[in-house]
Each structure stands twice: as structure tokens, then as C-alpha cells.
Amino acid sequence: MIWSFIKIVVFVAIVVGLTVLAGHLGETGAGVRVSIGNMEFSFGPVQALVALVLLVLAVWIALKLLGFLGATIRFLNGDETAISRYFDRNRERKGYRALADGMMAIASGEGRLAMSQASKAERYLRKPELTNLLSAQAAEISGDTKRAGEAYRRLLGDERTRFVGVRGLMKQKLAEGDTDTALKLAEIAFSLKPKHEETQNALLQLQTGAGDWKGARTVLGAKLKQGLLPREVYRRRDAVLALQEAKDIVSEDASIEVREAAIAANKLSPDLIPAAVMAANGYRDSGKPKLAVRVIKKAWEAQPHPDLAAAFAAIEPDETPAARLKRFGALLSINPDHEETRLLRAELNIAAEDFPAAERALGDLTETHPTARALTIMAAIARGKGDDDAIVRSWLTRALTASRGPRWICDNCQHVHSDWMPACENCAGFDTLSWREPARAAVAMPNGADMLPLIVGKPGSNEEATDPSKSGSEISEALILDEEIGNRT
């Protein structure tokens, strides 16, 4: 558009200049005298200008005729394509000019002009590998997805442009939400150009969304070989995919394969909590409790988590509260000052009915970081010590509106998940979930009011509410509000 405007301005300027020059010559009355041998020609100012223009035109026509004459002579001498090449050069010149103008139109966002130039270039050049791509891009800018799709399909016929056609169709299907077709196209594009990073990323996202963990691990390995992923990141993400493979095998009741896959995932990334839990359960089911303990300890050292404590408790499910407290000592000695460790120690002491020890384990968490779980544990301690109902209710009232503590949260979109998963259910980000507290500190707990009669008894039953002989295990059972704040031991 800008180039066309410039050409118009230049043309108008030339016309104005010539007009001014002709007027000036007419006013001065000066003429031009040309002598050729004994002949002399005199021209007036305007006549001289017209003669000059005609001379330039005659020279241009003469050059064209000479070029055509040369092509004819070469044709007569046996060059059968001489005349066709002469005319093709003109066509190519016009075609490439249209192609360049079309590319400029696409860059400036002028879809209609780009489509017009693409049709013109196709008519002159007859090179579909160039003009089809321009047509597809012009159609996309204009919003004509049908025409763009037709152009991409035409690109599939040429081996040189097949990848571009497949990639274009894949992006169209992604925009339409047809992930099944997009996945098939992405697999074809990956087979054509396995080193294309954009295709790798699209295929990896589609495979994880479809649950093709084995295929996703293949793509991940290709990214590692090309240096597109640091080895540490690769090992972590490969462990995530291996873990999902193990979870799929669980649903098929293949216990041996489950143990092997879970253990492999844990070896790839020992700090991946779900992998550590599955590996520990696998070792436990195969009669190797010592290996299960070692796996849990290694993961606890990196990140204490309630699921690890539950897996550790499941190793000896029938032990007494006192025996469990003693056995957990080895785990509690790792990261002893971590909040999860302190909460776990308090819960174990409540189950063993050692309420003073539970209160010491809890320490100042109810003031420094008053989560619903810490405040509920403190309510259980108060009841176990025989404190007044008003004190127990005050702890529970604070727990109702306190933060629920760490959750599985997506680092990209901050969406909160109830359970860990390899990809965010909201933004589909792969391996973006981390165990941390939500940005909002105060989140009301569902069914929070139902907790009051569970711990302090029904209205009118003060004897039960203040009975210090109530067992710690029963109090712990009363504290199971949900999987986050319940007694996981």
C-alpha cells in the first residue's frame, strides 16, 4: 500500500515537472535546431519535448525487438526453448513482483491485497510451492479458513512443502479444538521433521492430554538429544511421564508392572512425591519394607508431605499408637523443624494420648502459621487435656476461616488441584504443579460447622465434651474433615 502510494506520488511529480517545463519553454520561445549532414530541422519547445518522448519510446521498442530477434535467431539455430524463455522472463518478472507485493501485504496485515497478489503470482509463476503458501497465509489473515485449508492441502502434494502443509492443517485443527485430528497431524509432522521444536512442543502437549505417555517420553528424549532440554529437567519430566504410565497400569491390575514402573519413576526423580509413594507401596506389596522406608525417607528429606506419612504408616498398618510413634521417630528426625514434620509429630502424640507432648510438638504454629490443620489439632489437644468447651470452640472457630495450608497449585495459572496430576487441568501446563500454599491465606472450609459436634459433642452433652478419658484415636477420627486436614497417620 505504501509502495503504491509512493509510485503514484512520483508519477504525479513527473507529470507536473514536465508540464512546468513545457510551459517555461513555451514562454521563452526557445527552440531546438538539429543538423544532420546538409539537412537542418527546427523544433519548437513543445515539439522538441514530444520528439524526445517519442525517441525514448522508439529506443525502448527497438531494444525489445532486438531481444526478440535474438531469441528468434537462437530458435532457428536449434534452441527450441529460446522464444518461450524470452516471454517467460517477462512473466517471471511480473510474478516475482506480485509475490513480493503479496509478502509485503501479509506483513502489513492487508489480507485482501495479499490474496489478490497471490492469485496474480500464481497466474504468472506457476510455482505452487511458493504461491500456495502465500495464498494460505493471505487467506488466514483474511479469516478465510476454508481457502487456507485448501491451500495447505495442495502443499501436501509436493515433498518439499508437505511439512508446511501438515503444520498448517495441524494449527487449524488446534484452533478448532479438534485435538484428535491435531494429534495425528502432529505425529506426521514430527516424523517429517523430528528436530522441529514447535512441532515437538505441540505433539508433547497433545500426547499428555490424550494420555499417550509412551509417545510423550519418545518426544521428550528427542528434545534431550537436540539439547533443547537440560538433563535435570528431562529426568524430572520423564519421571512424571513414567509415573503416569504406572498409574495406567494400576487400572489394568498388573501389579508387577506397576511396581517396576513406579520404582523406575522414583529412580528418575526421587523428590517426586507421587512417584515415591507408588514406589514405596510397590516395595511394600512385594515384601521389601526396608526399601519402602528408604524411598520415603529420601523423598521426605527433599519435601515432607502428608502422602509420604500415609505411605510410611501403611508399611505397618496394625501397630499400636505407641509403636507407631516410636517407628516414626526415624522419619521425624529428618527435617525436624519443617512444619509438616511438627504437625505429624503432634498428630502421632494425640493418637498415643500424650497431649502435652503433642502441644510441645506443635509449638507456636498456631500463632506463626495458623492453618486449619494446626488449629484443629490444637482443638483436639485442648479437648484431650480436658479444657473447657469454650476454649475448644474458640480453636475451631479460628480453624473454620483459616488457610487450608499447602495444596497442589499450578505455577502458571495458580489453579488449585485436589490431587497431583502431570498436567494442569485448567491451563494444560505440563509438570507445573507444586506443593505450596495458595495466595489467598484465608479459605473457608466446606462443612466446617459440622466439625463442632464431632469434637465437643452434641448440644447438652457436656460430660462427653469434657471427658479427658476420651481416647486420642477417637479424637483423631473426629478431626477427619477432608484429605488435607485429616489424620493421615
N, C-alpha and C positions, 0 to 999 in steps of 0.2 A: 504494500500500500504506500509506504513512504517512498520507495524507489519509483513507483509510477508517478507520484506527485512531483518528484524531482525532475523526471523526464518531461512532464507537462510544463513545468516552470522554465526549464531550459529551452524547450521548443518555442514558448511564447516570447522569451527573451531574444531568441534569434530572429523571430519574425519582426519584433519591434525594432531590433537593431537594423535589420535590412530596410525596414520602412523608413526609419530615420535617415539612413544613409542615402536612400533613393531620393528622399525629399531634399536633402542637403545638396546632392549633385544636381538636381533639377533647378534649385535656386541659383547655384553658381554658374550654371550654363556650360560648365566644362565638359568636354567630350573626350573620346578615346580615338586615336588615329593608329591604324595598323598597316604597315607596309610589307608586302610580300613580293619581292622582285620588282617588276615595273608596275605592280598594282598597288593601289592605296585604298584603304577602307576607313571611313569615318563613322563613328557611332556616337549617338547622343548618350547622356548619362544613364537614362533608364534602359536604352537599347544595349549599352555595354554590360549592365548588370544582368539583363536577361541572357545575353550571349554567354556570359561567364557561367551562369547556372546550366545552360544547355550544354556547354563544353564539358563541365564536370559530369553531367548525366551521360553524355556521349562516351567519355572515358570509362565510366563505370560499366556501361553496356558493352563496350569493347573488351574490357577485361573479362567479363562474364563469357562473351562469345569466344575469346581466346581460350579460356579454360575448357569450355565445351568442345571447341575444335581439337584441343589437345587430347581430351578424353575420347573423341571420335577416332583420331589417328591411332591411339593405343588400341582401341577396339578393332580397327581394321588390321592392325598388326598382330592380332591373336589374343589380346587381353579381353576375354568375354565379359568381365565384370567392370570394365573401365567406366562405361556410361552410367551403370547403376550406382557405382561408388560415388560418382560426381553428384548425383541427385541425393544419395544417402547422406553425404556430408551436410547438405543443407537441412535435411530432416533431422539429423543428429544435433546440429547446432540449435535448431528450434526446440527439439525435445529436451536437451540438457538445460536450456534456458528455462523452459517450463518446469523442469524438475527442481531447479534451483529456486525459482519463484515459489513453487509449492512448499519447499522446505522452509523458506522464509515465512510463508503464511502460517505454517504449523507452529513455528517458533513464536510468532506474534499472536497466536490464538485465533486466526481467521479461518474457521473451518470451511465455509462455503468457497472462499477463494482457493483454499488448498485443494478441495475436491475438484474444482474446475481445472486447476493447473495439473492435477494428477491425471485427469482424463486427457488433457492435451498432450502431456508427456507420454502417456500410453499410446496415443494415436501416432505420434512421431517416432518414438524409440522402439516400440515393440519389444521391450525388455521387461517381462513380468516380474523378474526377481527384484527390480527396482521400483517399478510403478505400482505393483500390488501392495508393497509395504507402505508406499506413500498414500495410496488410496485407503488402506486400513487405518492409518493414523489420522488422516483427514476425516474419515467417517466417524472415528471415535470422538474427535474434537467437536464434530457437529452433532454428536449424540445419536447417530445412526448406527446402532449396534448390529442391525441385520446386515447392512452393507459391509461393515467392518468384519463381521464373521465370514461373509462370502469371500472377502479378500484374503483373510487368513487361511481359509480352506484352499484357495488357489495356490498359496505358498507351499502347501503340503506336497504338491506335485513335483517340486524341484528339491533335489537332495541338499543343495546349498542353502535353501531357505526353509527347509522343513522344521528346523528347531524354532525359528521365529514364528512360524505359523502355529505350532503346538503351544508355544509360550503365550501367544496372543489369545488363543482359544481358552487356555487354562485361566488366564486372568479374567476373561469374560465370564466363565463359569463360577469363579470365585465371587465376582461381583453379583451374580445372580443367586448365590447361595447354594448352588448345585455342587456340594463338596464331593459327592461320589464320582461324578464325571471329572471334576477338577483333579481328584486323586489319581485317576487313570492317566489323565493327560500329563500330570506332574511326573509320574513314573516313566512315561515315554520320553519326556523332555530330559529327565535325569539319565536315561540310557543313551540319549543322543549326545548330551554334554554333561558328563558326571562332575566336571570341575566348575560348573556354573553356580556361583554362591547363592544367587537369588532363588534359583530352582531348588537347590538343596534346602534352603530355609522354608520355602513353601511346602515342599514334599514332607519335611520333618514335621511341620505343624499339622498337615493333613493326616499323616500317619498316626501321630499321637492322638489326634481327635477321633480317628477310626479304630484305635486300639491295635494297630499293626506295630507292635513293639519290636518284633524281629527286624522288620524292614527299617524301622527308625534307627535301630542300632547299626545297620549297614550304612545308612546315610551319615550317621554320626562318625563312624570310622573313616568315611571318605573325607569329611571335614578335617579330621585329625591329620590324615596323610598329607593334605594340602596346606597344613599349617594355619588353618582358619580358626582353630580352637586350641587354647592352651591345654597341655596334657592333664593338669589338675581338673579343669572344667570338664574335659572329656570323661575322665574317670567318674566324676560325680554324676554327670548326666547319663552315662552308660549304666551306672548303678541304679539310677531311677528307673530306667527302661527295663533292666534286668529284674528289678523288684516287681514291676507291673506284669512281667512275664510270669513271675512266680505266683502272683495273685490270680492270674487267669487259670493257672494250673490248679490252684486251690479249688476253684469252682468245678473242675473236672475230676476232683477226688483222686488225684495222682500224687500220693503223699511223698514218695521217694523223689520224684521230680521237683516237688515243692521244696523239699529240704535242700536239694542241690542248688536250685535257682536262688533261693533265699540266701544261702551261705555264700554263693558267688557274688550276689549283690552286696552283701555285707563286707566281703573282702575288697570289693572295688571301692567302697566308701564306708569305712567303719563308723563315721559320725552320722550317717543317715539313719535316723531313729526308726522309721518303719522297717527298714531292712534289718536292723539289729534285732528288733522284736521278732520278726519272722524267722531269722536265723536262730535265735535263742529257742524259739518254740520248736524249730526243726531238730536242733540238737537234743532238746528235752524229750521229744517224741521218739528219737532214735536211741534213747538210753545213754546220753552223754551230757549229764547235768553240769559237769565241770566246764565243758566247752561253752555251754549256755551262759554260765556265770561269767566266764571270761569275756564273752561278747558283750554282755550287758555292762560290765564294768568299763570296758573300753568306750562304749557309747556314753555312759554316764559321765566319764571324765571329760568328754567333749561338750555334752549338753544334757544335764539332768532333765528327766521328763517323766510324767506320771505313767505313760505306757511302758517305759522301761521298768518302773517299780512293779507294775502289774505283772509283767513277764517274769520278773525275779521272784515274785510271790508264788506264781504258778508252778515254779520248779518243785516246791514242797507245799502242795495245797492243803494238807491235813494237819499241819503243825499247830501247836498251841500259840496264843499271842506272845507268851514269854519266849518261846523257842524262836518265833519269827523275829522278834525284836533282837534277839542275840544273833541270828543268822544275818539279819540286815546290817549288822554292825560293819561288816566288811565293805558294803556298798556305801553306807553313810559316812565312812571315813574318807571317801573320795568327794571332793568339792564340799567339805562340811559347812562352809559359810554360804553356800548357794541357797536361795530362797526355797527352791523345790526340795532340797535336802532337809531344811529345817521344818517345812510343813510335813514331809513324810515322817520325820522322827516324831513330831508331835502326834500324828495320827497313830503311829505304832504304839506310843506310850498310852494313848487313850484306850486302844484295844486291850492293852495289858493292865488297864485301870490304875496306871501311875500318873495321876493328873498333875501333881507338882512338876514331875519331870517333863510332861507334855507342855506345861506352861513355860518352863525354862527353855525348852527347845524352840518354842515359838518366839520367845524373846520380845523384841519391840516391833515385830512385823505389823501388829495391829495399829501402830502409830506411823511408822515409816512408810509402809506399803499396805494399807488396809484393803485387801481384796476380799471378795465374798467368801472365798475358801478359808482364808485366815480368820476372818471374823466368825464364821460358822464353827470352826474348830475351837475358837475361844468360847463360844456359847456352850459347846459340849463340855469343855473343861470346867466352866462355871457351874454347869448342872452337876457334873460328876463330883465337884468339890462341895456340893450342897448349898450353893449360893441362892439368894432369893430369886423368885421368878422375875422380878423387875430387872435384875441385872442380866439374866439370860435374855429377856425380851429386848433389852437395850442393845445387846450384841447382835441379835437377829435383825433388829430394825436397821442397824447400820449395814448389815450384810445385804439387805434387800436392794439397796441402791448403790452398792459398791461395785468396783470394777470386777469383772469375772476372771481377771488375770490373763495369762498368755493364751493365745489361740493360734491356729494356723491361718496366717494372713498373707495375701498376695502382695509382693513388693511393688508390683506395677500399678494395680488399681485399688489396693487396700481392702479388697473383699475378704470377709471373714468366712472361713470354712469350718464345718464341724469336724471333719476328718481330713487327714493328709491325702493329697492326690497329686499325680505328676504334673498336671496342667490346671491352671486356674479355671474354675467353672464359669467365671464371669468374663475374663478377657482372653482366655485360652493361652496365656503365657506359660511357657514350658519351664518347669523347675524354678518357679518364682515364689513358692510358699516357704515361709519361715515361721518359727515358733516364737512369737513375741506378743506383747500386749497391744490391743487396739489403741488408736489415737484418742478415742473417747474414753476417759478414765471411768466415768460412771455410767454403767449399763444396768438397767433394772433386770432382775432375773425373772424368768417366767414361773408362774405358780409360786411366787415367793411367799405369799400369805399362807399357803398350805404347810409351810415349814413350822409354823408356830406350834400347832397342836402336836406335831411329831416329837418335839423336844420338851415342851413344858406341859404336855398333856392336854386333854380336853378341858374346857371351862368347868370349873368346880372340882377338879381332881387335883388339889394342891398336894395331897400326900404323895401321889406318884411323881409330881413335878419336883418335889424337894427331896425325894428319897435318894440319899447318897449311895445306897447299896445297889443302885441300878448298874448293871454290868456295862463295862466300856464297849463291848462288842455291840450291845443293843443300841447304845448311844451312837456309835458309828453308823449303824444301819439307818438310824433316823436322819443322819446327815446326808444321805444319798439323794441329792436334788437332781443331779444330772451327771453326765460323764466327766465334766470338768471339775466339779467341786465335791464329788462323792468320795468315799473311802476306797481308793484304788488298790489298797493292800489287802 
